[in-house]
Amino acid sequence: MNRRLPPLLAVRAFEGFSRCGSVRQCAEELAVSHTVISRHIQNLEAAVGTKLVKKSGRGLEMTREGQRYAAQLRRALEIIADASSDLRQGEDALHVCCMAGLASRRLLGRLGELEEALNGRELTLEPTSTRPDFSRNEADAEIVYLEELNLGEELCAELFARPLIRAVASPAFCNRFAEVTCAEDLLGLPLIHERNTQRWSQWFSIAGVTDIPRLRGPRLWHGHLTLEAACMGQGVALVSELLADEKIAAGELIDVLPMTIRLGGYYFIAPTRKWNDKAIVRLRRWLHSVFPGELEKGDINAPVRVPSPVSAP
């Protein structure tokens, strides 16, 4: 059968434009000039005999035909990527992105168990604070802490732990300040934050504090850094019990106000098309074996797909 294919470089450029939303961003992604992208799109339109884009202000937007065509091309390129991946199966490592704190505190000491669970498949464990772009094959799966789960149909997620969030400080820090008897007492202490003050505000609200002032304190971005800062006596930090309990048991940290507060959970996320791959299934099962009893009755413990919300900034 003689297939008449459009220019594949033009296909790649148009599919990239459909994802990036602008010619310049697509050009940056493909490391070419924006004029090259524009020319590829024009060549593709000539090859298929249909207008795929139209002018919109100073840029371009896709026509209705272009939107349909882009969706079909994306599926076709995913099939090509999967076929190429299948050829390398057993040679390439399983690439998993994981929150740095969980990777260092709970996974590094179990690498031997994890490799055994993967039955010979090598592992690349990438500690990261950014979410991988699965459409660009930046990872095979991710392990991430989320307070809200918003996924498109192209991804599946499984909740494997929903830990308590503990307010912790070092013994030396606690000795310098009066005993904490209620959540309001914490408002007068130095607080350590991650990216912003939202997590502390949520924690105070659940703890019953109705008048929450503007919260201050250093912002360290990463949970494992707030944990270390608390160990060094710099203030009170909110950390997952999965990260803090060993240090609490060793006496390096104190749970200054023990409360049953949960703000989110740890999820295993992978592309829907890979969800039942042997290595992915083994990794999911291994996570549940390592974190048994970390889910309360009623917590979701099955693959879930949640449609992405209508675009929000």
N, C-alpha and C positions, 0 to 999 in steps of 0.2 A: 504493500500500500504506500503510495507516494504522498507523504505529509508535507504540506507547504507551511513551514513555520515562519513566524515573523522574526526579525533580527533579535537574538537572545539578549544582546547588550541593551537594546531598546526596551525589551520586556523587563529586564532587571531595573532599569532606570525608572520606568513608569510605575512598577510595583513599589519601588522605594519612595517615589513622590506621593503615592497614594497613602503610605504609612506616615511619612514625615509631614505632609501637608503643605510643604513649600519646596520650590525648586532649589533654593539655597541650602536648606537643611539636608535635602537629598544629596546635593553635590558634596556637602561636608562628609556625609556618611560614606559615600562611594569614592571620596578623595579625588574628585574631578571638578572642573569649573562648572558654574551654573549654566553657561552657554552650551556645554556638552549635554547636560541633562535636557535642556530645551530642545536641542537638535534630535536627541534620541526619541523624545516624545513625538516630535513632528514626523520622524521616520516611521514610528510605530503606527501613527494615524494613517499615514500613506499606505502602509503594508496591509492594514485591516480595513481600510476604506471607510472609517467612521471617526467622527470627532470625539475625542476622549476627554479633552479639557477645553475650558473656555476662560476668557479673561474675567477677572474679578478684582476691581480696584487696580492696584499695581502688580497683582500677582495672577495666579491661575487657580481654578478650581475644577474638579471633575464634573463632567456631564453625567446624566443618569446612566448612559451606556458605559461611560468610563468607570463608574462605581461598580457596576455589575462585572465588567471585565476584570477590574482590579481584584475583586473577591475571588474570581475563578483563577486568576494567575497566582494569587497567594496560596490557594489550595494546591495548585500544581507544583509550585516551588517547595511547599512543605513535603509533598510526595517525593520530589527529587532529593531533598535533604534527608528524609527518612531512609530512602533506598541507599543513599551513600553511607548513612550511619550503619545500616544493617550489614554492609560489606565489611565495616570495620569492627563489628560486634566482637567482643572478646579481646580486641587489641586496644581500643580506646578505653580510658578510665571513665568511670561514672562521675560526672562533674556535678557536685552538689554545693550550692551556696548556703551558708549557715551564719546566723548571728554570731559575732565574735565571742561574746560572753559564754553562750551555750557551747560553742565549739571548744573553747579552752577549758571550761570548768567541768563539763560533763561528757564530752566525746573523745578528747585526746587520750585520756587514760584507757579508753576501750577500743582503740584502733584495731588491735588484734582480733577482738570479738567481731567488730564490724567487717573486717576483711574476710573473716571466716563465714559470716552470714551472707556475704556477697558471692560466695562460692567461686572464688578465683577471679572475679571481676575487680580490676584495680579501681582505686578511689582517688579522686581529686576533691579535697574538702577546702573550699575557699571561704575564709571568714570575711564577711562583708557587712556593710551597713546599708547598701543600696540593693534594690530589688533587681534581679536579672530580667533581661528581655528575652523571653522564651521564643518569640517570633524570629529572633536573630540567632537562636541556638547558643545563647550565652551560658546556659547551664541545662542540665538534664532534670534537675529538681532543686527545690529550696526548702530550708527549714527556717521558719520565721515566726516571730511573736507579733500577733495582730490583735488589736482591740475591736476592729470591725473587718469582716471578711467581704470583699467585693471582687468577684471574679467573673470573667466572661466564660462562655461555653467552651472556649478552647483550653481551659484549665480545670483541674480537679484539686480538691483540698481535703485533708483529713486532720481532724483535731486529735492530738495525742497527749496533750497535757494542758491543764488549766490551773496553774499554781496560785497559791496565795501571794499577795504582794505585801512584803514586810517593810516596815519602817525601821531601819537599822542604824546603829552608830557604834563607835568603838567604846570599850570600857573606860578609857581615859577621858573621852568626850563626856560620857554619862556622869563621870565623877565631878566634872567641872560645872554641871548644871543641876538644877533642882530636879527631883523625881518627876517623871511625866505620869500623870494620872488620867488624863483625858486628851482627846484629839486637839482641843483648843490650846493645850499647853505647848504643842509642837509649833504653833504659829510664832512663838517668841524665840525659837531656836534657829540657828543657821541651817538652811535647807539646801540640799544638793539636787540639781535638776539634770535631766537629759537634754533633749533639744529645746524644750520650752517648759513652762510651768503647768501645762495642762494635766499631766499625770497626777501631780500633787493636788491640784484643784479637784479632780475627780475623786481622789482618795479621801480628801477632807469632806466632800459632799456625801459620799457613801458612809463616812464615819459619823455623820450627823451634824457637821458644822454648817450652820446656815449663813453666817456672815463671814465670808472669806475675803480678807483684804488682798491687795496686790502683793503677790509673792515675789520675793527676791532671792538671790543666791546664784552661785556659778552654774553655768550650763555646760555640761561636758559631753553631750551628744550620745555617748555610748553607755549602756547599762553596766558593763564591766568596769568602766572608768569611775562611775559613781560609786560602785562597790569598793574599789580600791581607795577612793577618796575618803569614804566612810571609815575604812580600816585605819587610815592615817589620821583619824580624828578631826577631819575637816568639817563635819556636820552630819546631818541625818539624811539618809538616802532611801529612796523607794526601790527595792529590788525584788525580783522573783525568788521565791523560796528555793527553786531549783539551783539558783546560783549562790544563795546566801546560807542555806542550812548547814553546810559543812563548816563554814566559818563560825556560825553561831554555836554549833556543837563543840568546836575547838576553843571557844571562848574569845575569839578574835573580834566578834561582833555581838551586839546585844539587840534583841528585838525589843525596842524601847516601849512599844505599846501593842502587844499581841492582839490582833483583830482578824476576823475572817472576811477579808476583802479580796475580791478577784476583779481584775480589770480587762482581761483578755485571755488569750491562750496561744500555745505553740502549735503551729500548723505545718504539715508536710504538704507541699504543693508541687505538682508536676503537670506537664501538658496532657490533656485528655487522650491524645493519640498514643502516649507512652505509659498511661496509667497502669496497664496490665503487663508491661514488660517484666521479665523475670527479675532483673536487678532492682527495679523500682518496687515490686511487690515484696522482695526480700528486705529491702531497706525499711519499708513501712512496717513490716512485722517486727523487725529488730527494734525499732523505736518504741513500739508498744511493750516489748519485752524488757527494755531498759527502764521505762517509766511506767511500771505497773501501778495501778491504783491512783494515777494522777488525774483521773477524770471522775467527776461526781455523777451520781445517777441523774439522768436527764441531759447530760452533755452530749452533743452530737459526736458520734464516733464512727461515722460512715462517710464515704465520699460525698462531697457536696459541691454543687455548682450554683453560684449565685450570680445572676445577670449584673453586668456593670451598670451603675447608675447613669442617668442622663448626664452628659458632660458637665463637670463642675470644675471650676478653676483650682 
